[in-house]
């Protein structure tokens, strides 16, 4: 397990991590969420012994990272995919890591194959694309066959096939009983990958719960509705006080009346319904609502071109 207890890190008068306590358990994928400036990267650096805490502690398997007898065999990490020397080939980069950690050379070939880099193993890192660099970073994290994996934005730069691959890999490693801790700003992918969530804002813990409970507890229930007469349906619903918005997938997203009430309303007015689906908010919607007060950088909603033109006319 990864265990943080009252973990605090200050840089001068700025507190990056503030009395943070959580446990990352084996056998599941734990997602680590927080807006920019929330302290995620600092927390990961503290776990890996790259920074020293101002107070509190963090351990991996009951020990600080610096006290692990064979760190790369215990913990695999990816914090910066650009960490390899540009003049070295992928194979030489991994071989050097293996030699310095007494890992058999055959393991290099295994992780190159696992990450799909066998055909480019002899190519210099400087010629790698962002996605290839990510795969090499993941290969390095897996090199010691560790029980704990800590990955910061592992899908960055990967194409659709690569994203599906890393999702399956994380789930399979967790199913083997390993501890998988990953951060990502790609909410749709996190929702598909993580079983548990740790959410922080301004260095403090906001949530430590299962993915399902996080969404169900913090989301507003709504109903997705489709009809061959959408505008008529919208008028009827709004007359009943419902909040009706276009859903990204088509149809209406209705807040207020439940599915049964919507179905009864459509029946009473002879209106056909092609879909009537109770739903919860997505992880992105719930996370955004929960973390907006903790965001370091906030922007206003973008106005439509029509609104901008109208505003200019009024100014003139």
VMD Tcl script that draws the C-alpha trace (Angstrom):
set ca {
  {0.00 0.00 0.00}
  {0.87 3.65 -0.35}
  {0.05 5.46 2.88}
  {0.19 9.22 3.39}
  {-0.30 10.58 6.90}
  {-0.70 14.32 7.53}
  {1.59 14.87 4.55}
  {2.59 18.54 4.18}
  {4.96 20.30 1.82}
  {5.69 24.02 1.84}
  {7.81 26.04 -0.55}
  {8.48 29.30 1.25}
  {5.10 30.80 2.07}
  {3.25 28.54 -0.41}
  {1.69 25.31 0.87}
  {1.59 22.80 -1.99}
  {0.35 19.82 0.08}
  {-1.59 20.47 3.27}
  {-2.01 17.71 5.92}
  {-2.95 15.17 3.27}
  {-3.88 11.66 4.42}
  {-4.95 8.76 2.20}
  {-4.28 5.10 1.46}
  {-3.83 3.57 -2.00}
  {-4.68 -0.11 -1.72}
  {-3.65 -3.05 -3.94}
  {-6.02 -4.86 -6.25}
  {-7.64 -1.80 -7.77}
  {-6.87 1.18 -9.98}
  {-6.89 4.37 -7.92}
  {-7.31 7.61 -9.82}
  {-5.70 10.79 -8.52}
  {-7.58 13.95 -9.50}
  {-7.16 17.65 -8.88}
  {-7.01 20.89 -10.85}
  {-3.71 22.40 -11.94}
  {-1.85 23.60 -8.89}
  {-3.74 21.25 -6.56}
  {-0.57 19.44 -5.43}
  {-0.82 16.18 -7.40}
  {2.69 16.29 -8.87}
  {4.17 17.35 -5.54}
  {2.40 14.47 -3.80}
  {3.77 11.97 -6.33}
  {7.28 13.40 -5.90}
  {6.94 13.04 -2.13}
  {5.89 9.38 -2.51}
  {8.95 8.72 -4.68}
  {11.37 10.51 -2.37}
  {12.16 13.21 -4.94}
  {11.09 15.86 -2.44}
  {11.19 15.74 1.37}
  {7.98 16.54 3.26}
  {7.88 19.57 5.53}
  {5.95 17.41 7.97}
  {3.98 14.18 7.99}
  {5.02 11.00 6.20}
  {4.38 8.80 3.18}
  {5.37 5.15 2.85}
  {5.26 2.40 0.24}
  {4.80 -1.06 1.70}
  {5.36 0.40 5.15}
  {8.71 2.07 4.31}
  {9.78 5.46 2.96}
  {10.85 5.14 -0.66}
  {14.49 5.87 0.22}
  {14.58 2.84 2.51}
  {13.35 0.34 -0.08}
  {16.17 -2.17 -0.76}
  {15.42 -2.40 -4.49}
  {13.26 0.60 -5.43}
  {12.70 -0.21 -9.11}
  {11.60 -3.73 -8.21}
  {9.13 -2.35 -5.65}
  {7.80 0.79 -7.37}
  {7.53 1.63 -11.05}
  {6.84 5.25 -11.91}
  {6.27 7.58 -14.82}
  {6.39 11.28 -13.99}
  {8.14 12.63 -17.09}
  {8.13 10.80 -20.40}
  {11.03 13.01 -21.59}
  {13.43 11.63 -18.98}
  {15.45 9.43 -21.34}
  {18.73 10.62 -22.91}
  {18.04 11.73 -26.48}
  {21.13 10.00 -27.89}
  {20.32 6.57 -26.46}
  {18.18 3.97 -28.11}
  {15.12 2.65 -26.33}
  {16.92 -0.64 -25.75}
  {20.05 0.98 -24.29}
  {17.97 3.21 -22.02}
  {16.15 0.21 -20.55}
  {19.29 -1.94 -20.45}
  {21.06 0.71 -18.38}
  {18.21 0.83 -15.91}
  {18.15 -2.96 -15.72}
  {21.90 -3.23 -15.09}
  {21.88 -0.59 -12.34}
  {19.03 -2.37 -10.55}
  {20.25 -5.96 -11.06}
  {17.32 -6.82 -13.29}
  {17.88 -9.63 -15.83}
  {18.53 -8.39 -19.39}
  {15.73 -10.60 -20.71}
  {13.27 -8.32 -18.92}
  {14.21 -5.52 -21.32}
  {12.93 -7.54 -24.28}
  {9.78 -8.44 -22.34}
  {8.76 -4.85 -21.60}
  {9.66 -3.69 -25.12}
  {7.30 -6.33 -26.45}
  {4.63 -5.51 -23.85}
  {4.63 -1.82 -24.78}
  {4.80 -2.37 -28.56}
  {8.30 -0.92 -28.97}
  {10.20 -3.98 -30.20}
  {10.42 -2.72 -33.79}
  {11.83 0.66 -32.72}
  {14.07 -0.63 -29.91}
  {17.21 0.46 -31.77}
  {15.97 3.95 -32.59}
  {17.31 6.94 -30.65}
  {14.95 8.51 -28.15}
  {15.37 11.94 -29.77}
  {13.46 10.62 -32.78}
  {10.51 9.32 -30.75}
  {7.05 10.85 -30.99}
  {5.26 11.89 -27.80}
  {3.25 8.66 -27.81}
  {6.35 6.50 -28.30}
  {8.03 8.38 -25.46}
  {5.07 7.61 -23.23}
  {5.33 3.92 -24.09}
  {9.05 3.93 -23.28}
  {8.31 5.59 -19.94}
  {5.73 2.93 -19.16}
  {8.23 0.23 -20.20}
  {10.73 1.67 -17.72}
  {8.07 1.70 -14.99}
  {7.31 -1.97 -15.65}
  {10.95 -3.04 -15.94}
  {11.35 -4.25 -12.35}
  {8.00 -6.09 -12.40}
  {6.95 -3.91 -9.42}
  {4.05 -4.39 -7.04}
  {3.31 -0.64 -7.11}
  {2.85 1.58 -10.15}
  {2.65 5.39 -10.01}
  {1.83 7.02 -13.33}
  {1.31 10.72 -14.05}
  {-0.77 11.34 -17.20}
  {0.09 7.94 -18.76}
  {-2.24 8.42 -21.78}
  {-0.68 11.74 -22.79}
  {0.21 11.60 -26.48}
  {-1.25 8.12 -27.07}
  {-3.63 7.46 -29.92}
  {-6.97 5.67 -29.50}
  {-5.39 2.22 -29.72}
  {-2.73 3.25 -27.21}
  {-5.30 4.59 -24.77}
  {-7.29 1.36 -24.94}
  {-4.07 -0.58 -24.43}
  {-2.99 1.33 -21.32}
  {-6.52 1.05 -19.90}
  {-6.45 -2.72 -20.27}
  {-2.92 -2.90 -18.89}
  {-3.78 -0.94 -15.74}
  {-6.84 -3.08 -15.09}
  {-4.93 -6.32 -15.62}
  {-2.12 -5.24 -13.26}
  {-4.64 -4.33 -10.58}
  {-6.38 -7.68 -11.10}
  {-3.04 -9.34 -10.31}
  {-3.15 -7.67 -6.90}
  {-0.80 -4.78 -7.64}
  {-1.25 -1.21 -6.45}
  {-1.96 1.13 -9.37}
  {-2.03 4.90 -8.74}
  {-2.50 7.19 -11.72}
  {-3.37 10.79 -12.44}
  {-5.03 12.13 -15.56}
  {-6.92 15.18 -16.77}
  {-8.80 13.01 -19.26}
  {-11.98 12.47 -17.24}
  {-13.74 10.19 -19.72}
  {-10.80 7.80 -19.64}
  {-10.45 7.96 -15.86}
  {-14.13 7.05 -15.54}
  {-13.52 3.92 -17.62}
  {-10.28 2.93 -15.87}
  {-10.34 3.76 -12.15}
  {-12.15 1.82 -9.43}
  {-11.38 4.30 -6.66}
  {-10.72 8.04 -6.56}
  {-8.62 10.38 -4.47}
  {-9.46 14.00 -5.22}
  {-7.48 16.95 -3.89}
  {-7.75 20.73 -4.20}
  {-5.28 23.34 -2.97}
  {-3.29 20.53 -1.40}
  {-6.17 19.24 0.73}
  {-8.24 16.08 0.44}
  {-11.66 16.61 -1.17}
  {-12.74 13.00 -1.67}
  {-11.51 9.45 -1.06}
  {-14.14 7.03 -2.30}
  {-15.12 4.54 -4.99}
  {-15.78 5.82 -8.50}
  {-19.43 4.77 -8.28}
  {-20.07 6.44 -4.93}
  {-18.26 9.60 -6.02}
  {-20.52 10.01 -9.05}
  {-23.78 8.95 -7.43}
  {-23.28 10.98 -4.26}
  {-22.27 14.21 -5.97}
  {-24.30 14.12 -9.18}
  {-27.78 15.33 -9.99}
  {-30.06 12.66 -11.38}
  {-31.55 13.52 -14.76}
  {-33.33 11.83 -17.65}
  {-32.29 11.51 -21.29}
  {-35.30 11.81 -23.60}
  {-35.68 11.47 -27.36}
  {-38.84 12.15 -29.36}
  {-39.66 12.60 -33.07}
  {-41.27 15.91 -31.99}
  {-38.50 17.37 -29.83}
  {-39.67 20.99 -29.69}
  {-43.20 20.05 -28.68}
  {-41.79 17.80 -25.96}
  {-39.52 20.59 -24.76}
  {-42.42 23.04 -24.50}
  {-44.48 20.59 -22.48}
  {-41.62 19.85 -20.09}
  {-40.70 23.49 -19.56}
  {-44.35 24.31 -18.87}
  {-44.09 21.82 -15.99}
  {-41.01 23.59 -14.63}
  {-38.37 21.19 -15.98}
  {-34.88 22.34 -16.93}
  {-34.40 21.09 -20.51}
  {-31.04 21.17 -22.30}
  {-29.59 19.54 -25.39}
  {-27.58 16.44 -24.53}
  {-24.22 15.93 -26.26}
  {-25.44 12.57 -27.54}
  {-28.66 14.00 -28.98}
  {-32.11 14.38 -27.47}
  {-32.95 16.33 -24.33}
  {-31.38 16.21 -20.91}
  {-34.17 16.86 -18.42}
  {-33.67 17.92 -14.78}
  {-36.72 17.96 -12.53}
  {-39.45 15.41 -13.31}
  {-38.37 11.77 -13.23}
  {-38.65 9.31 -16.09}
  {-42.10 8.10 -15.06}
  {-43.50 11.64 -14.91}
  {-42.00 12.46 -18.31}
  {-43.49 9.30 -19.82}
  {-46.92 10.09 -18.38}
  {-46.76 13.66 -19.69}
  {-45.88 12.48 -23.21}
  {-48.66 9.86 -23.16}
  {-51.28 12.39 -22.02}
  {-50.43 14.60 -25.00}
  {-50.17 11.79 -27.56}
  {-46.44 12.30 -28.00}
  {-44.18 9.43 -29.09}
  {-41.05 8.76 -27.02}
  {-38.07 6.91 -28.52}
  {-35.82 7.03 -25.44}
  {-36.45 7.57 -21.74}
  {-33.30 6.83 -19.74}
  {-32.64 7.78 -16.10}
  {-28.99 8.86 -15.77}
  {-26.40 10.41 -13.49}
  {-23.83 13.07 -14.24}
  {-20.52 12.02 -15.80}
  {-17.29 12.01 -13.81}
  {-16.24 15.18 -15.64}
  {-19.40 17.03 -14.59}
  {-19.20 15.90 -10.97}
  {-15.48 16.56 -10.69}
  {-15.77 20.02 -12.25}
  {-18.55 21.02 -9.87}
  {-16.67 19.70 -6.83}
  {-13.27 21.17 -7.67}
  {-14.15 24.54 -9.21}
  {-13.59 26.42 -5.95}
  {-10.15 24.80 -5.66}
  {-8.95 25.61 -9.17}
  {-5.87 27.81 -9.34}
  {-6.83 29.14 -12.77}
  {-10.46 29.78 -13.65}
  {-12.01 31.11 -16.83}
  {-15.43 32.45 -17.67}
  {-17.76 30.63 -20.04}
  {-17.07 31.45 -23.68}
  {-19.78 33.60 -25.23}
  {-21.34 32.67 -28.53}
  {-20.38 34.83 -31.54}
  {-23.95 36.22 -31.54}
  {-23.66 37.26 -27.90}
  {-20.29 38.90 -28.54}
  {-21.68 40.88 -31.52}
  {-24.69 41.99 -29.48}
  {-22.45 43.10 -26.66}
  {-20.33 45.16 -29.07}
  {-23.40 46.86 -30.53}
  {-24.62 47.82 -27.06}
  {-21.17 49.23 -26.21}
  {-21.16 51.34 -29.36}
}
mol new
graphics top color blue
foreach p $ca { graphics top sphere $p radius 0.5 }
foreach p [lrange $ca 0 end-1] q [lrange $ca 1 end] { graphics top cylinder $p $q radius 0.2 }
display resetview
